[in-house]
Amino acid sequence: MSNPFQDNADLLERFSPGVSAHAESSYRAVFPDLADHVIQSIYGFAYRRPQIELKTRQLLTLTILVTMGGCEAQLDFQFKAALNLGLTPEEIREVFIQVAVLAGNARATNAARQFHNILKQQDEKKTEPL
């Protein structure tokens, strides 16, 4: 039987280096059928479609999660993934503008604060002594 985590490891690793094995052992352990379905739907189907470039698809993902609200864990992963995929902080911040105008200021400012904290953590890691 196919294993979506292994089948999509190439893409998962682009999103977050080292995540494939960790996600399989932790996320898949909770409910294997659901985890397999989610990973296959997202990384085996949606993100592999050639009609929209990967960075654009990632911006759409961020916009949807920010608009939905209550997706902090997913946003944490997807903000970091967006940076790993080569999106700039400025490009990601434009998501907050669109959400504020079309879906509401509270969702946009909450997500902007969360993204700011991620950038701050990344800066702190860069300046930690080895």
N, CA, C and O atoms as a GROMACS GRO file, in nm:
protein
  520
    1MET      N    1   0.084  -0.119   0.000
    1MET     CA    2   0.000   0.000   0.000
    1MET      C    3   0.088   0.125   0.000
    1MET      O    4   0.193   0.127   0.063
    2SER      N    5   0.045   0.224  -0.068
    2SER     CA    6   0.119   0.348  -0.082
    2SER      C    7   0.123   0.427   0.050
    2SER      O    8   0.028   0.424   0.128
    3ASN      N    9   0.233   0.496   0.072
    3ASN     CA   10   0.248   0.580   0.191
    3ASN      C   11   0.262   0.725   0.145
    3ASN      O   12   0.368   0.763   0.094
    4PRO      N   13   0.158   0.807   0.162
    4PRO     CA   14   0.162   0.946   0.115
    4PRO      C   15   0.277   1.029   0.172
    4PRO      O   16   0.326   1.120   0.106
    5PHE      N   17   0.321   0.998   0.293
    5PHE     CA   18   0.432   1.072   0.352
    5PHE      C   19   0.560   1.046   0.274
    5PHE      O   20   0.637   1.138   0.246
    6GLN      N   21   0.583   0.921   0.239
    6GLN     CA   22   0.702   0.886   0.162
    6GLN      C   23   0.686   0.928   0.016
    6GLN      O   24   0.782   0.977  -0.045
    7ASP      N   25   0.566   0.910  -0.039
    7ASP     CA   26   0.542   0.946  -0.178
    7ASP      C   27   0.560   1.096  -0.203
    7ASP      O   28   0.596   1.138  -0.313
    8ASN      N   29   0.535   1.177  -0.102
    8ASN     CA   30   0.541   1.322  -0.117
    8ASN      C   31   0.654   1.385  -0.037
    8ASN      O   32   0.654   1.506  -0.013
    9ALA      N   33   0.751   1.304   0.004
    9ALA     CA   34   0.863   1.354   0.085
    9ALA      C   35   0.939   1.465   0.013
    9ALA      O   36   0.986   1.559   0.078
   10ASP      N   37   0.952   1.456  -0.119
   10ASP     CA   38   1.025   1.560  -0.193
   10ASP      C   39   0.962   1.697  -0.173
   10ASP      O   40   1.032   1.796  -0.150
   11LEU      N   41   0.831   1.703  -0.180
   11LEU     CA   42   0.761   1.831  -0.163
   11LEU      C   43   0.755   1.873  -0.017
   11LEU      O   44   0.776   1.990   0.015
   12LEU      N   45   0.728   1.780   0.071
   12LEU     CA   46   0.726   1.811   0.215
   12LEU      C   47   0.859   1.869   0.260
   12LEU      O   48   0.862   1.962   0.340
   13GLU      N   49   0.968   1.815   0.210
   13GLU     CA   50   1.102   1.864   0.248
   13GLU      C   51   1.127   2.005   0.195
   13GLU      O   52   1.201   2.081   0.257
   14ARG      N   53   1.067   2.041   0.084
   14ARG     CA   54   1.079   2.179   0.035
   14ARG      C   55   1.006   2.275   0.128
   14ARG      O   56   1.049   2.389   0.148
   15PHE      N   57   0.897   2.230   0.183
   15PHE     CA   58   0.818   2.312   0.275
   15PHE      C   59   0.889   2.328   0.409
   15PHE      O   60   0.893   2.436   0.467
   16SER      N   61   0.944   2.218   0.457
   16SER     CA   62   1.007   2.219   0.589
   16SER      C   63   1.110   2.107   0.597
   16SER      O   64   1.074   1.991   0.621
   17PRO      N   65   1.236   2.139   0.576
   17PRO     CA   66   1.339   2.035   0.580
   17PRO      C   67   1.333   1.952   0.709
   17PRO      O   68   1.330   2.006   0.819
   18GLY      N   69   1.332   1.821   0.691
   18GLY     CA   70   1.328   1.730   0.805
   18GLY      C   71   1.188   1.692   0.851
   18GLY      O   72   1.174   1.611   0.942
   19VAL      N   73   1.086   1.748   0.788
   19VAL     CA   74   0.949   1.727   0.837
   19VAL      C   75   0.892   1.591   0.800
   19VAL      O   76   0.805   1.541   0.871
   20SER      N   77   0.936   1.530   0.692
   20SER     CA   78   0.873   1.406   0.644
   20SER      C   79   0.872   1.296   0.748
   20SER      O   80   0.766   1.244   0.782
   21ALA      N   81   0.987   1.262   0.798
   21ALA     CA   82   0.996   1.154   0.897
   21ALA      C   83   0.925   1.191   1.026
   21ALA      O   84   0.856   1.108   1.086
   22HIS      N   85   0.941   1.315   1.070
   22HIS     CA   86   0.877   1.359   1.193
   22HIS      C   87   0.724   1.354   1.179
   22HIS      O   88   0.655   1.304   1.268
   23ALA      N   89   0.672   1.405   1.069
   23ALA     CA   90   0.527   1.407   1.049
   23ALA      C   91   0.472   1.266   1.040
   23ALA      O   92   0.364   1.237   1.093
   24GLU      N   93   0.544   1.179   0.974
   24GLU     CA   94   0.496   1.041   0.962
   24GLU      C   95   0.489   0.973   1.099
   24GLU      O   96   0.393   0.903   1.128
   25SER      N   97   0.591   0.995   1.181
   25SER     CA   98   0.593   0.927   1.312
   25SER      C   99   0.501   0.992   1.414
   25SER      O  100   0.456   0.924   1.507
   26SER      N  101   0.472   1.122   1.401
   26SER     CA  102   0.387   1.188   1.501
   26SER      C  103   0.244   1.208   1.451
   26SER      O  104   0.150   1.162   1.515
   27TYR      N  105   0.227   1.275   1.338
   27TYR     CA  106   0.094   1.306   1.285
   27TYR      C  107   0.022   1.180   1.241
   27TYR      O  108  -0.096   1.162   1.270
   28ARG      N  109   0.092   1.093   1.171
   28ARG     CA  110   0.031   0.971   1.120
   28ARG      C  111  -0.007   0.876   1.234
   28ARG      O  112  -0.101   0.798   1.221
   29ALA      N  113   0.065   0.882   1.344
   29ALA     CA  114   0.038   0.794   1.459
   29ALA      C  115  -0.098   0.823   1.523
   29ALA      O  116  -0.157   0.733   1.583
   30VAL      N  117  -0.146   0.946   1.512
   30VAL     CA  118  -0.273   0.984   1.574
   30VAL      C  119  -0.391   0.916   1.505
   30VAL      O  120  -0.478   0.859   1.572
   31PHE      N  121  -0.395   0.921   1.372
   31PHE     CA  122  -0.505   0.862   1.294
   31PHE      C  123  -0.453   0.842   1.153
   31PHE      O  124  -0.468   0.930   1.068
   32PRO      N  125  -0.392   0.727   1.125
   32PRO     CA  126  -0.326   0.705   0.997
   32PRO      C  127  -0.411   0.731   0.874
   32PRO      O  128  -0.364   0.793   0.779
   33ASP      N  129  -0.536   0.687   0.874
   33ASP     CA  130  -0.620   0.707   0.755
   33ASP      C  131  -0.644   0.854   0.726
   33ASP      O  132  -0.637   0.898   0.611
   34LEU      N  133  -0.672   0.931   0.830
   34LEU     CA  134  -0.694   1.074   0.812
   34LEU      C  135  -0.565   1.144   0.770
   34LEU      O  136  -0.566   1.225   0.677
   35ALA      N  137  -0.455   1.112   0.836
   35ALA     CA  138  -0.327   1.174   0.801
   35ALA      C  139  -0.290   1.144   0.657
   35ALA      O  140  -0.246   1.233   0.585
   36ASP      N  141  -0.306   1.019   0.614
   36ASP     CA  142  -0.274   0.983   0.476
   36ASP      C  143  -0.361   1.060   0.377
   36ASP      O  144  -0.312   1.110   0.276
   37HIS      N  145  -0.490   1.070   0.408
   37HIS     CA  146  -0.582   1.144   0.320
   37HIS      C  147  -0.541   1.291   0.310
   37HIS      O  148  -0.536   1.347   0.201
   38VAL      N  149  -0.512   1.354   0.424
   38VAL     CA  150  -0.476   1.496   0.425
   38VAL      C  151  -0.347   1.519   0.346
   38VAL      O  152  -0.340   1.609   0.262
   39ILE      N  153  -0.245   1.439   0.374
   39ILE     CA  154  -0.117   1.457   0.305
   39ILE      C  155  -0.132   1.433   0.155
   39ILE      O  156  -0.078   1.509   0.074
   40GLN      N  157  -0.205   1.329   0.118
   40GLN     CA  158  -0.224   1.300  -0.024
   40GLN      C  159  -0.303   1.412  -0.092
   40GLN      O  160  -0.270   1.453  -0.203
   41SER      N  161  -0.407   1.461  -0.026
   41SER     CA  162  -0.490   1.568  -0.085
   41SER      C  163  -0.412   1.697  -0.104
   41SER      O  164  -0.423   1.763  -0.206
   42ILE      N  165  -0.333   1.732  -0.003
   42ILE     CA  166  -0.260   1.858  -0.008
   42ILE      C  167  -0.136   1.848  -0.095
   42ILE      O  168  -0.119   1.924  -0.191
   43TYR      N  169  -0.048   1.753  -0.061
   43TYR     CA  170   0.084   1.748  -0.125
   43TYR      C  171   0.091   1.654  -0.244
   43TYR      O  172   0.179   1.668  -0.329
   44GLY      N  173   0.000   1.559  -0.253
   44GLY     CA  174  -0.002   1.469  -0.366
   44GLY      C  175  -0.094   1.516  -0.478
   44GLY      O  176  -0.079   1.474  -0.593
   45PHE      N  177  -0.187   1.603  -0.444
   45PHE     CA  178  -0.282   1.652  -0.544
   45PHE      C  179  -0.273   1.803  -0.563
   45PHE      O  180  -0.222   1.849  -0.666
   46ALA      N  181  -0.320   1.880  -0.466
   46ALA     CA  182  -0.334   2.025  -0.486
   46ALA      C  183  -0.201   2.094  -0.516
   46ALA      O  184  -0.193   2.171  -0.612
   47TYR      N  185  -0.099   2.069  -0.437
   47TYR     CA  186   0.028   2.140  -0.457
   47TYR      C  187   0.105   2.092  -0.579
   47TYR      O  188   0.201   2.157  -0.619
   48ARG      N  189   0.067   1.982  -0.638
   48ARG     CA  190   0.137   1.930  -0.757
   48ARG      C  191   0.072   1.974  -0.888
   48ARG      O  192   0.124   1.944  -0.995
   49ARG      N  193  -0.039   2.042  -0.880
   49ARG     CA  194  -0.105   2.087  -1.003
   49ARG      C  195  -0.021   2.196  -1.070
   49ARG      O  196   0.023   2.290  -1.002
   50PRO      N  197   0.002   2.185  -1.200
   50PRO     CA  198   0.093   2.278  -1.268
   50PRO      C  199   0.030   2.411  -1.309
   50PRO      O  200   0.102   2.501  -1.353
   51GLN      N  201  -0.099   2.426  -1.296
   51GLN     CA  202  -0.166   2.546  -1.346
   51GLN      C  203  -0.129   2.673  -1.269
   51GLN      O  204  -0.136   2.783  -1.324
   52ILE      N  205  -0.090   2.658  -1.144
   52ILE     CA  206  -0.051   2.774  -1.062
   52ILE      C  207   0.086   2.743  -1.002
   52ILE      O  208   0.108   2.634  -0.949
   53GLU      N  209   0.176   2.839  -1.012
   53GLU     CA  210   0.310   2.823  -0.954
   53GLU      C  211   0.300   2.796  -0.804
   53GLU      O  212   0.207   2.843  -0.737
   54LEU      N  213   0.395   2.721  -0.753
   54LEU     CA  214   0.395   2.680  -0.612
   54LEU      C  215   0.390   2.799  -0.516
   54LEU      O  216   0.317   2.795  -0.417
   55LYS      N  217   0.465   2.906  -0.543
   55LYS     CA  218   0.464   3.023  -0.454
   55LYS      C  219   0.326   3.089  -0.451
   55LYS      O  220   0.279   3.132  -0.346
   56THR      N  221   0.262   3.096  -0.566
   56THR     CA  222   0.127   3.154  -0.572
   56THR      C  223   0.030   3.068  -0.495
   56THR      O  224  -0.055   3.118  -0.421
   57ARG      N  225   0.042   2.938  -0.511
   57ARG     CA  226  -0.045   2.846  -0.438
   57ARG      C  227  -0.024   2.861  -0.287
   57ARG      O  228  -0.119   2.852  -0.209
   58GLN      N  229   0.100   2.884  -0.247
   58GLN     CA  230   0.129   2.902  -0.105
   58GLN      C  231   0.068   3.032  -0.053
   58GLN      O  232   0.017   3.035   0.059
   59LEU      N  233   0.072   3.138  -0.132
   59LEU     CA  234   0.007   3.263  -0.092
   59LEU      C  235  -0.144   3.243  -0.077
   59LEU      O  236  -0.206   3.297   0.015
   60LEU      N  237  -0.203   3.166  -0.166
   60LEU     CA  238  -0.346   3.135  -0.154
   60LEU      C  239  -0.374   3.057  -0.026
   60LEU      O  240  -0.471   3.084   0.044
   61THR      N  241  -0.288   2.960   0.004
   61THR     CA  242  -0.304   2.882   0.127
   61THR      C  243  -0.300   2.972   0.249
   61THR      O  244  -0.384   2.960   0.339
   62LEU      N  245  -0.201   3.062   0.253
   62LEU     CA  246  -0.191   3.154   0.366
   62LEU      C  247  -0.316   3.240   0.378
   62LEU      O  248  -0.369   3.258   0.488
   63THR      N  249  -0.363   3.292   0.268
   63THR     CA  250  -0.481   3.378   0.269
   63THR      C  251  -0.603   3.304   0.323
   63THR      O  252  -0.680   3.359   0.402
   64ILE      N  253  -0.621   3.182   0.280
   64ILE     CA  254  -0.735   3.103   0.327
   64ILE      C  255  -0.725   3.075   0.476
   64ILE      O  256  -0.823   3.092   0.549
   65LEU      N  257  -0.608   3.033   0.522
   65LEU     CA  258  -0.591   3.001   0.665
   65LEU      C  259  -0.608   3.125   0.752
   65LEU      O  260  -0.669   3.119   0.859
   66VAL      N  261  -0.553   3.238   0.708
   66VAL     CA  262  -0.568   3.363   0.785
   66VAL      C  263  -0.715   3.402   0.790
   66VAL      O  264  -0.764   3.441   0.896
   67THR      N  265  -0.785   3.391   0.680
   67THR     CA  266  -0.926   3.429   0.674
   67THR      C  267  -1.012   3.337   0.761
   67THR      O  268  -1.106   3.383   0.826
   68MET      N  269  -0.980   3.208   0.761
   68MET     CA  270  -1.058   3.113   0.842
   68MET      C  271  -1.045   3.141   0.991
   68MET      O  272  -1.144   3.132   1.064
   69GLY      N  273  -0.925   3.176   1.037
   69GLY     CA  274  -0.902   3.193   1.179
   69GLY      C  275  -0.904   3.058   1.249
   69GLY      O  276  -0.956   2.960   1.195
   70GLY      N  277  -0.847   3.052   1.368
   70GLY     CA  278  -0.844   2.928   1.443
   70GLY      C  279  -0.749   2.823   1.386
   70GLY      O  280  -0.759   2.706   1.420
   71CYS      N  281  -0.659   2.866   1.299
   71CYS     CA  282  -0.567   2.772   1.233
   71CYS      C  283  -0.422   2.806   1.269
   71CYS      O  284  -0.333   2.798   1.184
   72GLU      N  285  -0.399   2.843   1.393
   72GLU     CA  286  -0.266   2.891   1.433
   72GLU      C  287  -0.156   2.788   1.409
   72GLU      O  288  -0.049   2.824   1.360
   73ALA      N  289  -0.181   2.662   1.443
   73ALA     CA  290  -0.077   2.559   1.422
   73ALA      C  291  -0.047   2.543   1.274
   73ALA      O  292   0.069   2.532   1.235
   74GLN      N  293  -0.150   2.541   1.192
   74GLN     CA  294  -0.130   2.528   1.048
   74GLN      C  295  -0.060   2.652   0.992
   74GLN      O  296   0.028   2.640   0.907
   75LEU      N  297  -0.098   2.770   1.041
   75LEU     CA  298  -0.033   2.893   0.995
   75LEU      C  299   0.114   2.895   1.033
   75LEU      O  300   0.198   2.939   0.954
   76ASP      N  301   0.146   2.850   1.151
   76ASP     CA  302   0.285   2.846   1.194
   76ASP      C  303   0.367   2.766   1.093
   76ASP      O  304   0.472   2.811   1.047
   77PHE      N  305   0.319   2.648   1.059
   77PHE     CA  306   0.388   2.564   0.961
   77PHE      C  307   0.392   2.632   0.824
   77PHE      O  308   0.497   2.635   0.760
   78GLN      N  309   0.279   2.685   0.780
   78GLN     CA  310   0.270   2.740   0.644
   78GLN      C  311   0.347   2.872   0.628
   78GLN      O  312   0.399   2.900   0.520
   79PHE      N  313   0.355   2.954   0.734
   79PHE     CA  314   0.439   3.075   0.726
   79PHE      C  315   0.584   3.036   0.706
   79PHE      O  316   0.653   3.091   0.620
   80LYS      N  317   0.631   2.939   0.785
   80LYS     CA  318   0.770   2.893   0.771
   80LYS      C  319   0.792   2.829   0.635
   80LYS      O  320   0.895   2.850   0.572
   81ALA      N  321   0.694   2.752   0.590
   81ALA     CA  322   0.704   2.689   0.458
   81ALA      C  323   0.713   2.795   0.348
   81ALA      O  324   0.791   2.781   0.254
   82ALA      N  325   0.634   2.902   0.361
   82ALA     CA  326   0.637   3.008   0.261
   82ALA      C  327   0.777   3.068   0.250
   82ALA      O  328   0.826   3.094   0.140
   83LEU      N  329   0.839   3.090   0.362
   83LEU     CA  330   0.976   3.143   0.362
   83LEU      C  331   1.072   3.042   0.300
   83LEU      O  332   1.160   3.079   0.222
   84ASN      N  333   1.055   2.914   0.333
   84ASN     CA  334   1.140   2.809   0.276
   84ASN      C  335   1.121   2.796   0.125
   84ASN      O  336   1.214   2.759   0.053
   85LEU      N  337   1.002   2.827   0.077
   85LEU     CA  338   0.973   2.821  -0.066
   85LEU      C  339   1.022   2.945  -0.141
   85LEU      O  340   1.012   2.952  -0.264
   86GLY      N  341   1.076   3.042  -0.068
   86GLY     CA  342   1.133   3.159  -0.132
   86GLY      C  343   1.046   3.283  -0.134
   86GLY      O  344   1.083   3.384  -0.195
   87LEU      N  345   0.931   3.278  -0.068
   87LEU     CA  346   0.851   3.400  -0.056
   87LEU      C  347   0.920   3.495   0.041
   87LEU      O  348   0.979   3.451   0.139
   88THR      N  349   0.913   3.622   0.014
   88THR     CA  350   0.976   3.720   0.102
   88THR      C  351   0.878   3.761   0.211
   88THR      O  352   0.757   3.747   0.194
   89PRO      N  353   0.930   3.812   0.323
   89PRO     CA  354   0.839   3.863   0.426
   89PRO      C  355   0.744   3.969   0.371
   89PRO      O  356   0.628   3.976   0.412
   90GLU      N  357   0.791   4.051   0.279
   90GLU     CA  358   0.706   4.156   0.221
   90GLU      C  359   0.591   4.095   0.142
   90GLU      O  360   0.478   4.142   0.151
   91GLU      N  361   0.619   3.990   0.065
   91GLU     CA  362   0.512   3.923  -0.010
   91GLU      C  363   0.410   3.862   0.085
   91GLU      O  364   0.290   3.870   0.062
   92ILE      N  365   0.458   3.800   0.190
   92ILE     CA  366   0.367   3.738   0.288
   92ILE      C  367   0.284   3.844   0.358
   92ILE      O  368   0.166   3.822   0.384
   93ARG      N  369   0.342   3.957   0.390
   93ARG     CA  370   0.267   4.064   0.457
   93ARG      C  371   0.153   4.117   0.371
   93ARG      O  372   0.054   4.166   0.424
   94GLU      N  373   0.166   4.108   0.241
   94GLU     CA  374   0.057   4.152   0.153
   94GLU      C  375  -0.068   4.068   0.172
   94GLU      O  376  -0.179   4.116   0.146
   95VAL      N  377  -0.054   3.945   0.218
   95VAL     CA  378  -0.170   3.862   0.250
   95VAL      C  379  -0.254   3.932   0.357
   95VAL      O  380  -0.376   3.933   0.350
   96PHE      N  381  -0.186   3.990   0.457
   96PHE     CA  382  -0.259   4.055   0.566
   96PHE      C  383  -0.339   4.175   0.517
   96PHE      O  384  -0.448   4.203   0.566
   97ILE      N  385  -0.284   4.247   0.420
   97ILE     CA  386  -0.357   4.361   0.361
   97ILE      C  387  -0.484   4.312   0.294
   97ILE      O  388  -0.592   4.368   0.316
   98GLN      N  389  -0.472   4.209   0.211
   98GLN     CA  390  -0.589   4.157   0.141
   98GLN      C  391  -0.694   4.105   0.238
   98GLN      O  392  -0.813   4.129   0.220
   99VAL      N  393  -0.650   4.034   0.340
   99VAL     CA  394  -0.744   3.981   0.438
   99VAL      C  395  -0.812   4.094   0.515
   99VAL      O  396  -0.932   4.091   0.538
  100ALA      N  397  -0.734   4.195   0.555
  100ALA     CA  398  -0.791   4.307   0.630
  100ALA      C  399  -0.901   4.376   0.550
  100ALA      O  400  -1.006   4.409   0.603
  101VAL      N  401  -0.875   4.398   0.423
  101VAL     CA  402  -0.970   4.470   0.338
  101VAL      C  403  -1.095   4.386   0.309
  101VAL      O  404  -1.207   4.437   0.307
  102LEU      N  405  -1.074   4.257   0.286
  102LEU     CA  406  -1.185   4.175   0.239
  102LEU      C  407  -1.248   4.083   0.344
  102LEU      O  408  -1.361   4.038   0.326
  103ALA      N  409  -1.176   4.054   0.452
  103ALA     CA  410  -1.229   3.958   0.549
  103ALA      C  411  -1.228   4.008   0.693
  103ALA      O  412  -1.295   3.950   0.779
  104GLY      N  413  -1.153   4.113   0.720
  104GLY     CA  414  -1.157   4.167   0.856
  104GLY      C  415  -1.021   4.195   0.916
  104GLY      O  416  -0.924   4.121   0.896
  105ASN      N  417  -1.018   4.303   0.990
  105ASN     CA  418  -0.894   4.347   1.053
  105ASN      C  419  -0.844   4.253   1.162
  105ASN      O  420  -0.724   4.231   1.174
  106ALA      N  421  -0.934   4.199   1.241
  106ALA     CA  422  -0.891   4.114   1.353
  106ALA      C  423  -0.813   3.992   1.304
  106ALA      O  424  -0.707   3.961   1.358
  107ARG      N  425  -0.864   3.926   1.204
  107ARG     CA  426  -0.794   3.808   1.151
  107ARG      C  427  -0.659   3.848   1.093
  107ARG      O  428  -0.559   3.779   1.113
  108ALA      N  429  -0.656   3.958   1.022
  108ALA     CA  430  -0.531   4.003   0.961
  108ALA      C  431  -0.427   4.042   1.065
  108ALA      O  432  -0.311   4.004   1.053
  109THR      N  433  -0.468   4.116   1.166
  109THR     CA  434  -0.370   4.159   1.267
  109THR      C  435  -0.323   4.043   1.354
  109THR      O  436  -0.207   4.039   1.394
  110ASN      N  437  -0.411   3.948   1.383
  110ASN     CA  438  -0.369   3.830   1.459
  110ASN      C  439  -0.264   3.751   1.381
  110ASN      O  440  -0.162   3.710   1.438
  111ALA      N  441  -0.288   3.731   1.254
  111ALA     CA  442  -0.192   3.657   1.171
  111ALA      C  443  -0.063   3.736   1.153
  111ALA      O  444   0.045   3.677   1.153
  112ALA      N  445  -0.073   3.866   1.138
  112ALA     CA  446   0.047   3.950   1.124
  112ALA      C  447   0.133   3.940   1.249
  112ALA      O  448   0.256   3.933   1.240
  113ARG      N  449   0.071   3.940   1.363
  113ARG     CA  450   0.144   3.926   1.490
  113ARG      C  451   0.211   3.788   1.497
  113ARG      O  452   0.327   3.779   1.538
  114GLN      N  453   0.141   3.684   1.459
  114GLN     CA  454   0.197   3.550   1.459
  114GLN      C  455   0.317   3.542   1.364
  114GLN      O  456   0.420   3.484   1.399
  115PHE      N  457   0.304   3.599   1.246
  115PHE     CA  458   0.414   3.598   1.149
  115PHE      C  459   0.533   3.679   1.202
  115PHE      O  460   0.648   3.637   1.187
  116HIS      N  461   0.505   3.792   1.262
  116HIS     CA  462   0.611   3.874   1.322
  116HIS      C  463   0.690   3.792   1.425
  116HIS      O  464   0.812   3.799   1.429
  117ASN      N  465   0.620   3.716   1.508
  117ASN     CA  466   0.686   3.633   1.609
  117ASN      C  467   0.773   3.524   1.545
  117ASN      O  468   0.880   3.492   1.597
  118ILE      N  469   0.728   3.469   1.435
  118ILE     CA  470   0.808   3.368   1.364
  118ILE      C  471   0.936   3.432   1.311
  118ILE      O  472   1.044   3.375   1.326
  119LEU      N  473   0.925   3.549   1.250
  119LEU     CA  474   1.044   3.618   1.199
  119LEU      C  475   1.140   3.652   1.312
  119LEU      O  476   1.261   3.640   1.298
  120LYS      N  477   1.084   3.695   1.423
  120LYS     CA  478   1.165   3.729   1.540
  120LYS      C  479   1.240   3.605   1.591
  120LYS      O  480   1.358   3.614   1.622
  121GLN      N  481   1.172   3.492   1.600
  121GLN     CA  482   1.235   3.368   1.643
  121GLN      C  483   1.346   3.326   1.547
  121GLN      O  484   1.452   3.280   1.590
  122GLN      N  485   1.322   3.342   1.419
  122GLN     CA  486   1.424   3.305   1.320
  122GLN      C  487   1.546   3.396   1.333
  122GLN      O  488   1.659   3.350   1.321
  123ASP      N  489   1.523   3.525   1.356
  123ASP     CA  490   1.635   3.618   1.375
  123ASP      C  491   1.715   3.583   1.499
  123ASP      O  492   1.838   3.589   1.498
  124GLU      N  493   1.644   3.546   1.606
  124GLU     CA  494   1.712   3.509   1.730
  124GLU      C  495   1.797   3.384   1.711
  124GLU      O  496   1.906   3.374   1.766
  125LYS      N  497   1.748   3.288   1.634
  125LYS     CA  498   1.825   3.166   1.606
  125LYS      C  499   1.951   3.198   1.527
  125LYS      O  500   2.056   3.137   1.548
  126LYS      N  501   1.941   3.294   1.436
  126LYS     CA  502   2.057   3.333   1.354
  126LYS      C  503   2.165   3.398   1.438
  126LYS      O  504   2.284   3.387   1.406
  127THR      N  505   2.126   3.468   1.545
  127THR     CA  506   2.224   3.541   1.626
  127THR      C  507   2.271   3.463   1.748
  127THR      O  508   2.357   3.512   1.822
  128GLU      N  509   2.217   3.343   1.771
  128GLU     CA  510   2.263   3.262   1.886
  128GLU      C  511   2.405   3.216   1.862
  128GLU      O  512   2.440   3.175   1.750
  129PRO      N  513   2.489   3.222   1.966
  129PRO     CA  514   2.625   3.172   1.949
  129PRO      C  515   2.625   3.021   1.932
  129PRO      O  516   2.542   2.950   1.991
  130LEU      N  517   2.717   2.972   1.852
  130LEU     CA  518   2.727   2.827   1.827
  130LEU      C  519   2.792   2.757   1.937
  130LEU      O  520   2.808   2.635   1.932
   0.00000   0.00000   0.00000
